[in-house]
Amino acid sequence: MKHPTKGLLCNTCLFLISFCVTGTHCFVNVVQTPASTFNLENSQTEIACVIKSRSIDQLMVFWYRKPTASDEPEFIVSSTARNKNAYNEDLRNRERFNTSRDHFQRSFILKITKLEYSDTGVYYCMVEEALKMAIGTGTTLNVVDKFPTVAPTLKTTTRMPCKCPEKKRKIKKGPSCSTVVWLPLVGCAALLLISLAYFIAHTHRVYMRSRQFFRKHLTK
C-alpha cells in the first residue's frame, strides 16, 4: 500500500483539520484521551481515539503527529478495517508504533514503546469511511527525563477581620442547674417505685386468686 506524497499528504491533512475543527464535513464525533500526558524517556504510552456515535467495524484510521519544532503534520501509520497497517516509509523505528482497536469501547489505540524525545508533539487520529473523514481532538505528548516536581499553587482565601462590636449575652438569673435537673428526676423515680410496688401487689393477688380457683376445680 503506497501512501500519498508528503506534500499532498500535508495539504490534505491541513484541509481536513480546517473543516473538522469548524464542525463541517465530519460524520462522527471523535474524542481522544488523554488530552495531554507526560511520559519518561524509554517508557511507553497509549493514545485512544474514541468514536461515541457508531460502530468502528468498517472504519479506517490514520495517525498523524505534529512535532513541536514543525508546523506540518507527519503521517505515522494507518490501519484498515481488517487491521492491516501501513507505515510512513520515512518513519524511523516504526516497530515502536503499534495500533489496535477495541470494538467494545469503540476506540482505536496507538501504542508507542521506547519513547524518545523526538516523539514529543501533538498526535491526531483521523477516521475514514466512504470518502467521509473526521479528525480527533488531539493529544499532546511530552517526553521528559523526569516528571515535573513543582506543585500547582493554590489560591488561599483569607477572611476579613470583623470590626463589629460583640454583643454581650444577658445571663438570666434563676435557680441553679443542679436543682432544676435533679428535682424532676427524683419525682420520676418516686413515681416509678410506687407504680412498681402496686404492680407487684396486684400481681400477687391475681396469682393467689387464680391458684385458689384451680384448686377448687381440680379437687372436685
Accessible surface in RSA format (square Angstrom, percent):
REM  Atomic radii and reference values for relative SASA: ProtOr
REM  Chains: A
REM  Algorithm: Lee & Richards
REM  Probe-radius: 1.40
REM  Slices: 20
REM RES _ NUM      All-atoms   Total-Side   Main-Chain    Non-polar    All polar
REM                ABS   REL    ABS   REL    ABS   REL    ABS   REL    ABS   REL
RES MET A   1   152.80  79.1  69.51  46.0  83.28 198.3  72.60  61.7  80.19 106.2
RES LYS A   2   190.57  93.0 167.50 102.8  23.07  54.9 110.38  99.3  80.19  85.4
RES HIS A   3    42.70  23.3  19.14  13.3  23.57  60.3  16.38  16.9  26.32  30.6
RES PRO A   4    69.94  51.0  50.50  46.0  19.43  70.6  62.00  51.2   7.93  49.3
RES THR A   5   100.69  71.6  91.14  92.4   9.55  22.8  88.26 118.5  12.43  18.8
RES LYS A   6   146.03  71.2 136.40  83.7   9.63  22.9  81.53  73.4  64.51  68.7
RES GLY A   7    44.99  55.5   0.00   N/A  44.99  55.5  38.16 104.7   6.83  15.3
RES LEU A   8   108.02  60.2 101.94  72.9   6.08  15.3 103.98  73.0   4.04  10.9
RES LEU A   9    16.16   9.0  15.52  11.1   0.64   1.6  16.16  11.4   0.00   0.0
RES CYS A  10     7.87   6.0   7.66   8.5   0.21   0.5   6.46  16.4   1.41   1.5
RES ASN A  11    99.25  68.4  92.63  89.5   6.62  15.9  25.34  61.0  73.91  71.4
RES THR A  12    56.38  40.1  51.78  52.5   4.60  11.0  44.55  59.8  11.83  17.9
RES CYS A  13     0.94   0.7   0.33   0.4   0.61   1.4   0.70   1.8   0.24   0.3
RES LEU A  14    81.32  45.3  76.98  55.1   4.33  10.9  77.33  54.3   3.99  10.7
RES PHE A  15   117.05  58.6 111.04  68.8   6.01  15.7 116.39  70.6   0.66   1.9
RES LEU A  16    23.18  12.9  23.18  16.6   0.00   0.0  23.18  16.3   0.00   0.0
RES ILE A  17    36.21  20.6  36.21  27.0   0.00   0.0  36.21  26.1   0.00   0.0
RES SER A  18    61.94  52.3  47.27  63.1  14.67  33.8  50.71 108.0  11.23  15.7
RES PHE A  19    66.84  33.4  65.52  40.6   1.32   3.4  66.84  40.5   0.00   0.0
RES CYS A  20    15.37  11.6   2.00   2.2  13.37  31.4   1.47   3.7  13.90  15.0
RES VAL A  21   114.41  75.3  83.61  75.7  30.79  74.2  90.79  78.9  23.62  64.1
RES THR A  22   100.28  71.3  66.13  67.0  34.15  81.4  71.13  95.5  29.15  44.1
RES GLY A  23    57.36  70.7   0.00   N/A  57.36  70.7  29.64  81.3  27.72  62.1
RES THR A  24    67.76  48.2  63.38  64.2   4.39  10.5  65.09  87.4   2.68   4.0
RES HIS A  25   140.46  76.8 107.03  74.4  33.43  85.5  78.27  80.7  62.20  72.4
RES CYS A  26    38.98  29.5  12.55  14.0  26.43  62.1  11.10  28.1  27.88  30.1
RES PHE A  27    59.04  29.5  22.40  13.9  36.64  95.4  33.69  20.4  25.36  72.6
RES VAL A  28    14.72   9.7   2.25   2.0  12.47  30.1   9.00   7.8   5.72  15.5
RES ASN A  29    88.71  61.2  81.53  78.8   7.19  17.3  29.08  70.0  59.63  57.6
RES VAL A  30     5.40   3.6   0.13   0.1   5.27  12.7   0.13   0.1   5.27  14.3
RES VAL A  31    37.78  24.9  37.78  34.2   0.00   0.0  37.78  32.8   0.00   0.0
RES GLN A  32     5.66   3.2   0.00   0.0   5.66  13.5   0.00   0.0   5.66   4.3
RES THR A  33    65.40  46.5  63.76  64.6   1.64   3.9  52.83  71.0  12.57  19.0
RES PRO A  34    54.44  39.7  49.15  44.8   5.29  19.2  54.34  44.9   0.10   0.6
RES ALA A  35    76.72  70.5  63.67  98.3  13.05  29.7  63.71  89.7  13.02  34.5
RES SER A  36    63.23  53.4  42.91  57.3  20.32  46.8  33.07  70.4  30.16  42.3
RES THR A  37    23.04  16.4  17.02  17.3   6.02  14.3   8.66  11.6  14.38  21.7
RES PHE A  38    95.92  48.0  81.83  50.7  14.10  36.7  81.83  49.6  14.10  40.4
RES ASN A  39    22.69  15.6  22.15  21.4   0.54   1.3   0.54   1.3  22.15  21.4
RES LEU A  40    61.72  34.4  60.74  43.5   0.98   2.5  60.74  42.7   0.98   2.6
RES GLU A  41    68.58  39.4  54.38  41.1  14.20  33.8   5.14   9.9  63.44  51.8
RES ASN A  42   111.30  76.8  89.25  86.3  22.05  53.1  24.08  58.0  87.22  84.3
RES SER A  43    39.28  33.2  28.61  38.2  10.68  24.6  39.09  83.2   0.20   0.3
RES GLN A  44    99.03  55.4  87.17  63.7  11.86  28.2  24.86  52.9  74.17  56.3
RES THR A  45    13.85   9.9   6.57   6.7   7.28  17.4   7.28   9.8   6.57   9.9
RES GLU A  46    92.35  53.0  79.40  60.1  12.95  30.8  24.15  46.7  68.20  55.7
RES ILE A  47     0.03   0.0   0.00   0.0   0.03   0.1   0.03   0.0   0.00   0.0
RES ALA A  48    22.97  21.1  22.20  34.3   0.76   1.7  22.20  31.3   0.76   2.0
RES CYS A  49     0.00   0.0   0.00   0.0   0.00   0.0   0.00   0.0   0.00   0.0
RES VAL A  50    32.46  21.4  32.46  29.4   0.00   0.0  32.46  28.2   0.00   0.0
RES ILE A  51     0.07   0.0   0.00   0.0   0.07   0.2   0.00   0.0   0.07   0.2
RES LYS A  52   129.24  63.0 107.89  66.2  21.35  50.8  64.10  57.7  65.14  69.4
RES SER A  53    74.90  63.3  39.86  53.2  35.04  80.7  46.87  99.8  28.03  39.3
RES ARG A  54    76.50  32.1  70.55  36.0   5.95  14.2  30.83  42.1  45.67  27.7
RES SER A  55    53.18  44.9  47.44  63.3   5.74  13.2  42.49  90.5  10.69  15.0
RES ILE A  56     1.29   0.7   0.66   0.5   0.63   1.5   0.66   0.5   0.63   1.7
RES ASP A  57    67.99  47.6  62.45  62.2   5.54  13.1  19.11  45.0  48.88  48.7
RES GLN A  58   123.11  68.8 110.55  80.8  12.55  29.9  36.62  77.9  86.49  65.6
RES LEU A  59     0.00   0.0   0.00   0.0   0.00   0.0   0.00   0.0   0.00   0.0
RES MET A  60    33.05  17.1  32.98  21.8   0.07   0.2  13.48  11.5  19.56  25.9
RES VAL A  61     1.45   1.0   1.45   1.3   0.00   0.0   1.45   1.3   0.00   0.0
RES PHE A  62    24.08  12.0  24.08  14.9   0.00   0.0  24.08  14.6   0.00   0.0
RES TRP A  63     0.38   0.2   0.38   0.2   0.00   0.0   0.00   0.0   0.38   0.6
RES TYR A  64     5.79   2.7   5.79   3.3   0.00   0.0   0.35   0.3   5.44   6.7
RES ARG A  65    19.10   8.0  19.03   9.7   0.07   0.2   0.11   0.2  18.99  11.5
RES LYS A  66    77.09  37.6  75.76  46.5   1.33   3.2  22.30  20.1  54.79  58.4
RES PRO A  67    32.34  23.6  30.15  27.5   2.19   7.9  30.15  24.9   2.19  13.6
RES THR A  68   109.81  78.1  71.35  72.3  38.45  91.6  56.00  75.2  53.81  81.3
RES ALA A  69   105.41  96.9  63.15  97.4  42.27  96.1  75.67 106.6  29.74  78.8
RES SER A  70    46.26  39.1  36.38  48.6   9.88  22.8  28.48  60.6  17.79  24.9
RES ASP A  71   119.83  83.9 110.39 109.9   9.44  22.3  32.20  75.8  87.64  87.4
RES GLU A  72    90.73  52.1  87.67  66.3   3.06   7.3  25.51  49.3  65.22  53.3
RES PRO A  73     4.89   3.6   2.21   2.0   2.68   9.7   2.21   1.8   2.68  16.7
RES GLU A  74    48.35  27.8  44.79  33.9   3.55   8.5  22.35  43.2  26.00  21.2
RES PHE A  75     2.63   1.3   1.45   0.9   1.18   3.1   1.45   0.9   1.18   3.4
RES ILE A  76     0.00   0.0   0.00   0.0   0.00   0.0   0.00   0.0   0.00   0.0
RES VAL A  77     0.00   0.0   0.00   0.0   0.00   0.0   0.00   0.0   0.00   0.0
RES SER A  78     0.56   0.5   0.56   0.7   0.01   0.0   0.00   0.0   0.56   0.8
RES SER A  79     5.51   4.7   5.47   7.3   0.04   0.1   1.95   4.2   3.56   5.0
RES THR A  80    35.92  25.5  35.84  36.3   0.07   0.2  35.15  47.2   0.77   1.2
RES ALA A  81    41.51  38.2  22.43  34.6  19.08  43.4  22.43  31.6  19.08  50.5
RES ARG A  82   198.57  83.4 174.62  89.0  23.95  57.0  57.88  79.1 140.69  85.3
RES ASN A  83    89.36  61.6  68.98  66.7  20.38  49.1  23.94  57.6  65.42  63.2
RES LYS A  84   137.36  67.0 130.96  80.4   6.40  15.2  85.14  76.6  52.22  55.6
RES ASN A  85    63.18  43.6  29.38  28.4  33.79  81.4   6.62  15.9  56.55  54.7
RES ALA A  86    14.03  12.9   8.18  12.6   5.85  13.3  14.01  19.7   0.02   0.0
RES TYR A  87    54.45  25.4  39.31  22.4  15.14  39.4  28.94  21.8  25.51  31.4
RES ASN A  88    26.91  18.6  25.68  24.8   1.22   2.9   1.79   4.3  25.11  24.3
RES GLU A  89   138.91  79.8 119.03  90.0  19.88  47.3  45.38  87.8  93.53  76.4
RES ASP A  90   126.10  88.3  95.90  95.4  30.20  71.4  33.39  78.6  92.71  92.5
RES LEU A  91    13.29   7.4   4.85   3.5   8.44  21.2   5.66   4.0   7.63  20.5
RES ARG A  92   151.77  63.7 139.65  71.2  12.12  28.9  79.54 108.7  72.23  43.8
RES ASN A  93    54.57  37.6  44.22  42.7  10.35  24.9   5.15  12.4  49.42  47.8
RES ARG A  94    94.05  39.5  93.29  47.6   0.76   1.8  32.04  43.8  62.01  37.6
RES GLU A  95   121.70  69.9 104.14  78.8  17.56  41.8  69.68 134.8  52.03  42.5
RES ARG A  96    15.08   6.3  14.41   7.3   0.68   1.6   8.92  12.2   6.17   3.7
RES PHE A  97     0.25   0.1   0.25   0.2   0.00   0.0   0.25   0.2   0.00   0.0
RES ASN A  98    66.33  45.7  64.68  62.5   1.65   4.0  22.00  52.9  44.33  42.8
RES THR A  99    26.15  18.6   4.04   4.1  22.11  52.7   2.91   3.9  23.24  35.1
RES SER A 100    61.32  51.8  50.67  67.6  10.66  24.5  46.52  99.1  14.80  20.7
RES ARG A 101    27.26  11.4   4.96   2.5  22.29  53.1   3.80   5.2  23.46  14.2
RES ASP A 102    49.82  34.9  45.11  44.9   4.70  11.1  12.62  29.7  37.19  37.1
RES HIS A 103    98.69  53.9  82.09  57.1  16.60  42.5  66.66  68.7  32.03  37.3
RES PHE A 104   179.60  89.9 151.94  94.1  27.66  72.0 159.64  96.8  19.96  57.1
RES GLN A 105   105.36  58.9  94.29  68.9  11.07  26.4  25.72  54.7  79.64  60.4
RES ARG A 106    98.18  41.2  98.18  50.0   0.00   0.0  12.92  17.7  85.26  51.7
RES SER A 107     6.30   5.3   6.30   8.4   0.00   0.0   1.77   3.8   4.53   6.4
RES PHE A 108     1.82   0.9   1.82   1.1   0.00   0.0   1.82   1.1   0.00   0.0
RES ILE A 109    38.65  22.0  38.25  28.5   0.40   1.0  38.25  27.5   0.40   1.1
RES LEU A 110     0.00   0.0   0.00   0.0   0.00   0.0   0.00   0.0   0.00   0.0
RES LYS A 111    68.00  33.2  68.00  41.7   0.00   0.0  20.71  18.6  47.29  50.4
RES ILE A 112     0.00   0.0   0.00   0.0   0.00   0.0   0.00   0.0   0.00   0.0
RES THR A 113    32.18  22.9  32.18  32.6   0.00   0.0  23.73  31.9   8.45  12.8
RES LYS A 114   141.09  68.8 138.27  84.8   2.83   6.7  81.01  72.9  60.08  64.0
RES LEU A 115     0.08   0.0   0.00   0.0   0.08   0.2   0.00   0.0   0.08   0.2
RES GLU A 116    38.99  22.4  38.97  29.5   0.02   0.1  23.82  46.1  15.17  12.4
RES TYR A 117   110.30  51.5 100.64  57.3   9.66  25.1  89.53  67.3  20.77  25.6
RES SER A 118    71.60  60.5  48.83  65.2  22.77  52.5  55.81 118.8  15.79  22.1
RES ASP A 119     0.76   0.5   0.76   0.8   0.00   0.0   0.00   0.0   0.76   0.8
RES THR A 120    28.57  20.3  25.77  26.1   2.80   6.7  22.76  30.6   5.81   8.8
RES GLY A 121     0.53   0.7   0.00   N/A   0.53   0.7   0.53   1.5   0.00   0.0
RES VAL A 122    40.12  26.4  40.12  36.3   0.00   0.0  40.12  34.9   0.00   0.0
RES TYR A 123     0.00   0.0   0.00   0.0   0.00   0.0   0.00   0.0   0.00   0.0
RES TYR A 124    44.81  20.9  44.81  25.5   0.00   0.0  11.27   8.5  33.55  41.4
RES CYS A 125     0.00   0.0   0.00   0.0   0.00   0.0   0.00   0.0   0.00   0.0
RES MET A 126     4.99   2.6   4.99   3.3   0.00   0.0   4.95   4.2   0.05   0.1
RES VAL A 127     0.00   0.0   0.00   0.0   0.00   0.0   0.00   0.0   0.00   0.0
RES GLU A 128    30.14  17.3  29.48  22.3   0.65   1.6   4.72   9.1  25.42  20.8
RES GLU A 129    42.80  24.6  39.19  29.6   3.61   8.6  18.61  36.0  24.19  19.7
RES ALA A 130    83.88  77.1  49.65  76.6  34.23  77.9  66.13  93.1  17.76  47.0
RES LEU A 131   166.03  92.5 140.18 100.3  25.85  65.0 140.76  98.9  25.27  68.0
RES LYS A 132   124.08  60.5 119.93  73.6   4.15   9.9  68.48  61.6  55.60  59.2
RES MET A 133    45.91  23.8  42.56  28.2   3.35   8.0  40.37  34.3   5.54   7.3
RES ALA A 134     1.07   1.0   0.96   1.5   0.11   0.3   1.07   1.5   0.00   0.0
RES ILE A 135    18.54  10.5   6.32   4.7  12.22  29.4   6.32   4.5  12.22  33.2
RES GLY A 136     6.31   7.8   0.00   N/A   6.31   7.8   0.32   0.9   5.99  13.4
RES THR A 137    91.59  65.1  58.14  58.9  33.46  79.7  62.25  83.6  29.34  44.4
RES GLY A 138     8.80  10.9   0.00   N/A   8.80  10.9   3.01   8.3   5.79  13.0
RES THR A 139     0.07   0.1   0.00   0.0   0.07   0.2   0.07   0.1   0.00   0.0
RES THR A 140    50.71  36.1  50.62  51.3   0.10   0.2  28.61  38.4  22.10  33.4
RES LEU A 141     0.00   0.0   0.00   0.0   0.00   0.0   0.00   0.0   0.00   0.0
RES ASN A 142    33.78  23.3  33.65  32.5   0.13   0.3   3.72   8.9  30.06  29.1
RES VAL A 143     9.82   6.5   0.00   0.0   9.82  23.7   0.00   0.0   9.82  26.6
RES VAL A 144    33.42  22.0  30.58  27.7   2.84   6.8  33.42  29.0   0.00   0.0
RES ASP A 145   105.14  73.6  79.93  79.6  25.21  59.6  24.22  57.0  80.92  80.7
RES LYS A 146   150.32  73.3 142.96  87.7   7.36  17.5  87.34  78.6  62.97  67.1
RES PHE A 147   102.25  51.2  96.15  59.6   6.10  15.9  96.15  58.3   6.10  17.5
RES PRO A 148    91.01  66.3  58.05  52.9  32.95 119.8  69.79  57.6  21.21 131.8
RES THR A 149   124.29  88.4  89.55  90.8  34.74  82.8  69.38  93.2  54.91  83.0
RES VAL A 150   135.26  89.0 111.87 101.3  23.39  56.4 116.82 101.5  18.44  50.0
RES ALA A 151    75.55  69.5  59.10  91.2  16.46  37.4  63.96  90.1  11.59  30.7
RES PRO A 152   116.00  84.5  94.38  86.0  21.62  78.6 106.76  88.1   9.24  57.4
RES THR A 153   133.45  94.9 106.20 107.7  27.25  64.9  80.86 108.6  52.59  79.5
RES LEU A 154   150.76  84.0 128.43  91.9  22.33  56.1 130.01  91.3  20.75  55.8
RES LYS A 155   204.58  99.8 172.79 106.0  31.79  75.7 121.98 109.8  82.60  88.0
RES THR A 156   120.58  85.8  92.29  93.6  28.28  67.4  68.97  92.6  51.61  78.0
RES THR A 157   135.47  96.4 106.15 107.6  29.32  69.9  79.11 106.3  56.36  85.2
RES THR A 158   120.14  85.5  94.42  95.7  25.72  61.3  69.25  93.0  50.90  76.9
RES ARG A 159   233.02  97.8 204.51 104.2  28.51  67.9  80.25 109.7 152.77  92.6
RES MET A 160   165.78  85.9 145.74  96.4  20.05  47.7 114.16  97.1  51.62  68.4
RES PRO A 161   100.88  73.5  80.25  73.2  20.62  75.0  91.45  75.5   9.43  58.6
RES CYS A 162   105.53  79.8  67.08  74.8  38.45  90.4  43.32 109.8  62.21  67.1
RES LYS A 163   189.90  92.6 154.15  94.6  35.76  85.1 105.86  95.3  84.05  89.5
RES CYS A 164    91.52  69.2  77.16  86.1  14.36  33.7  23.44  59.4  68.08  73.4
RES PRO A 165   121.38  88.5 100.54  91.6  20.84  75.8 111.68  92.2   9.70  60.3
RES GLU A 166   165.69  95.1 137.24 103.8  28.45  67.7  57.92 112.0 107.77  88.0
RES LYS A 167   195.09  95.2 169.02 103.7  26.06  62.1 117.33 105.6  77.76  82.8
RES LYS A 168   195.88  95.6 169.64 104.1  26.24  62.5 118.18 106.4  77.70  82.8
RES ARG A 169   224.09  94.1 196.99 100.4  27.10  64.5  74.74 102.1 149.34  90.5
RES LYS A 170   196.30  95.8 166.35 102.1  29.95  71.3 114.73 103.3  81.58  86.9
RES ILE A 171   157.66  89.7 129.89  96.8  27.78  66.9 133.33  96.0  24.33  66.0
RES LYS A 172   193.66  94.5 165.13 101.3  28.53  67.9 113.46 102.1  80.21  85.4
RES LYS A 173   206.87 100.9 169.82 104.2  37.05  88.2 117.45 105.7  89.42  95.2
RES GLY A 174    57.78  71.3   0.00   N/A  57.78  71.3  27.49  75.4  30.29  67.8
RES PRO A 175   104.58  76.2  77.00  70.2  27.58 100.3  89.07  73.5  15.51  96.4
RES SER A 176    64.37  54.4  48.30  64.5  16.07  37.0  50.71 108.0  13.66  19.1
RES CYS A 177   100.21  75.8  87.10  97.1  13.11  30.8  42.44 107.5  57.77  62.3
RES SER A 178    65.68  55.5  57.44  76.7   8.24  19.0  42.93  91.4  22.75  31.9
RES THR A 179    62.80  44.7  56.72  57.5   6.07  14.5  40.65  54.6  22.15  33.5
RES VAL A 180    80.78  53.2  72.34  65.5   8.44  20.3  78.11  67.9   2.67   7.2
RES VAL A 181    73.04  48.1  66.27  60.0   6.77  16.3  70.94  61.6   2.10   5.7
RES TRP A 182   152.69  61.3 152.69  73.9   0.00   0.0 129.57  69.1  23.12  37.5
RES LEU A 183   121.17  67.5 113.10  80.9   8.08  20.3 113.51  79.7   7.66  20.6
RES PRO A 184    78.62  57.3  65.89  60.1  12.73  46.3  77.73  64.2   0.89   5.6
RES LEU A 185    95.01  52.9  90.47  64.7   4.55  11.4  90.75  63.7   4.27  11.5
RES VAL A 186    94.04  61.9  90.71  82.1   3.32   8.0  93.39  81.1   0.65   1.8
RES GLY A 187    33.37  41.1   0.00   N/A  33.37  41.1  32.33  88.7   1.03   2.3
RES CYS A 188    71.60  54.2  68.82  76.8   2.79   6.5  19.81  50.2  51.80  55.9
RES ALA A 189    49.41  45.4  45.86  70.8   3.54   8.1  48.53  68.3   0.88   2.3
RES ALA A 190    45.71  42.0  41.98  64.8   3.73   8.5  44.83  63.1   0.88   2.3
RES LEU A 191   119.50  66.6 118.88  85.0   0.62   1.6 119.13  83.7   0.37   1.0
RES LEU A 192   126.33  70.4 122.35  87.5   3.98  10.0 122.77  86.2   3.56   9.6
RES LEU A 193   121.97  67.9 117.61  84.1   4.36  10.9 117.61  82.6   4.36  11.7
RES ILE A 194   117.81  67.0 113.22  84.3   4.59  11.1 116.98  84.2   0.83   2.3
RES SER A 195    66.20  55.9  57.87  77.2   8.33  19.2  34.81  74.1  31.38  44.0
RES LEU A 196   100.11  55.8  95.78  68.5   4.33  10.9  99.80  70.1   0.31   0.8
RES ALA A 197    61.42  56.5  51.50  79.5   9.93  22.6  57.14  80.5   4.28  11.3
RES TYR A 198   146.33  68.3 140.66  80.0   5.67  14.8 107.38  80.7  38.95  48.0
RES PHE A 199   126.90  63.5 125.68  77.8   1.22   3.2 126.90  76.9   0.00   0.0
RES ILE A 200   102.25  58.2  99.73  74.3   2.53   6.1 101.36  73.0   0.89   2.4
RES ALA A 201    43.84  40.3  36.31  56.0   7.53  17.1  43.14  60.7   0.70   1.9
RES HIS A 202    81.58  44.6  81.58  56.7   0.00   0.0  55.11  56.8  26.47  30.8
RES THR A 203    66.10  47.0  63.05  63.9   3.05   7.3  62.13  83.5   3.97   6.0
RES HIS A 204   108.21  59.1 103.71  72.1   4.50  11.5  69.28  71.4  38.92  45.3
RES ARG A 205   110.73  46.5 107.02  54.6   3.71   8.8  53.47  73.1  57.26  34.7
RES VAL A 206    76.60  50.4  75.22  68.1   1.38   3.3  76.18  66.2   0.42   1.1
RES TYR A 207   121.99  57.0 118.49  67.4   3.50   9.1  88.16  66.2  33.84  41.7
RES MET A 208    69.34  35.9  69.34  45.9   0.00   0.0  64.08  54.5   5.26   7.0
RES ARG A 209   171.04  71.8 165.62  84.4   5.43  12.9  55.83  76.3 115.22  69.8
RES SER A 210    44.07  37.2  37.80  50.4   6.27  14.5  32.93  70.1  11.14  15.6
RES ARG A 211   105.14  44.1  98.81  50.4   6.33  15.1  25.63  35.0  79.51  48.2
RES GLN A 212    98.48  55.1  96.71  70.7   1.78   4.2  25.53  54.3  72.95  55.3
RES PHE A 213   112.57  56.3 109.18  67.6   3.38   8.8 112.20  68.0   0.36   1.0
RES PHE A 214   122.47  61.3 122.47  75.9   0.00   0.0 122.47  74.3   0.00   0.0
RES ARG A 215   134.80  56.6 133.22  67.9   1.58   3.8  48.82  66.7  85.98  52.1
RES LYS A 216   136.66  66.7 130.80  80.3   5.86  13.9  79.11  71.2  57.55  61.3
RES HIS A 217    95.03  51.9  79.20  55.0  15.84  40.5  58.29  60.1  36.75  42.8
RES LEU A 218   145.63  81.1 117.68  84.2  27.95  70.2 119.57  84.0  26.05  70.1
RES THR A 219   114.75  81.6  77.66  78.7  37.09  88.4  71.74  96.4  43.01  65.0
RES LYS A 220   193.24  94.3 126.24  77.5  67.00 159.5 116.16 104.6  77.08  82.1
END  Absolute sums over single chains surface
CHAIN  1 A    16730.9      14128.6       2602.2      10488.8       6242.1
END  Absolute sums over all chains
TOTAL         16730.9      14128.6       2602.2      10488.8       6242.1
